Amino acid sequence: MSEERLQRNQLVIDEFRAAGGVVGGDFAGLPLLLLTTTGARSGESRTMPMAYLRDGERLVVFAANGGRENRPGWYYNLLADPSARVEVGTEAYGVTAVETDGAERERLWELQLKHTPFLADLQEWAGRRVPVMALTRTDGAA
């Protein structure tokens, strides 16, 4: 990831944490979470802001990577180690990630398109199917 993108992400992360999960700019009005994964190669913690969909008690994220050809690093991190941490609003907790497929993936994809129709454009620009990851809380609280 470029230094410029890292700096921009850090500004969003700082704003999110300072304002209880509310940010402006590109994420204004979208449900936003912070996902912290363990780097598949580096072993270091990596935190990324991203839009999400709530599906019952699960949180669902989409590995669109802004329409780039490659999948985002956090996706590969979750494949290597599905244990992660999320921050939603002022709450932080552990999750386990599972990549969805088949009818479940299509249902979640269609639900998200109702809220963010531009996601379909990102998939087209990328020239690949966008992975849909479901995050389930691991500490038992709701």
N, C-alpha and C positions, 0 to 999 in steps of 0.2 A: 504494500500500500504506500502511496506517495506521502511524503512529509506533509504536503498541503492537506491531503485528506485526513491524515492523522490529527493535525492541528484543528481542522474543522470539527471532527468527531469529538475531540476533547472539549471544545467550546460547547457543543450540544450536551455532552455528559455533565459538564460543570453547571450549565443552566438548568438541566433536569434536576440535579441534586439540590441546587440552591432554591428551586421553585417548587419542590414537592412533586416532580414528575411532569410539569407543564413547561413546554418550550414553544418558541415562535419559529419564524423562518420556514424552512422546507417542511418541518414537522407540525406546524401550527394546525390545530384541529384534528390531528390524527392520534389515535391511541398509541402511545410510545412506551417502550420498555428499554432497559439496559440489559444486555445479555453478556455475561462474563463466562468465557470458556478458557480451557487450558490449551495453549498452543500445541498442535500435534507434533511439530518438530522442535520447537523451542522449549516447551514445558512451562512457558511464562503465561500469566493471566492476561487475557485480552478482553476488553470491554467494548461493545458496539451498541450504539443506539439504533433502534429499528421499530418500525410500525408492527403492530400485531393484531390478531383477531382472537377474541375470546370465544372458546367453544366449550360451553359448560364450565368445568373446572380447569380445563386446559387452556394454555396460551399457544397460539399458532403463529409461526413466523415463516417467511417466504424468502428463499435464497436467490433473489433476482439479481443482486449485485449491480443495481442501476442499469440493467440491460447489457452489461458486459458479457463477452463470450465465456469467461471463466466464472466458476462459482466462487462465492466469497469464502475467505479464510475460515470464518466461524463455522461454516457448513462442514468443512473437513475436520475442524477441531471437534465438532460434535460426533462425527463418525468415528473418530479415534477414541474419544472419551465422552459418552453421552451425559455425564454428570456436569451440570453447569449451575449458574446462579443468575437469578433475574432480580431486577428492581422495577417495581410497578408503583407509581405514586411514591409514597414514603416507605413502602414495605419492600423488604428484600428476603429472598428465600431460595432454597435449593430446588432444582428441577432435574428431571431425566428427559432427554430428547429421543424421539423416535421419528424416523422418516416415514411419512404416510405414503400409501400407494393405492392404486385401483379406485374403487368407488369412493372410499373415504377421502383420498386426495382430491378427486374431482369435486366432491361436495364442499370441501373447505375452500378450494380454489374459487368456485362459483360464489360462495358466500363473501369472500374477500373482494371479488370483482364488483360486487354491489357497492362496496365502500370506497374502493380504489380502482376504478376501471382502467387507469393507466398501467396497472400491473400487466395487463394483456399486451400492451405495447412493449414493455420491458422484455417480456418473454420472446416476442417476435424479434426485437432488435438483437437479443442474445443468440437467437438461432438454436435454442435448446429449451428443454422442458425445465421449468423452475421447480426445484425441490420444495416440498412443503413439510416443515418440521413441527411436530406437536410436542409441547413442553408440559410435563406433568409434575406437579408439586410433590416433593419427596418428604416433607416434614409432617404430613398428615393434616395440617391446618387448612381451613378454607377461607 
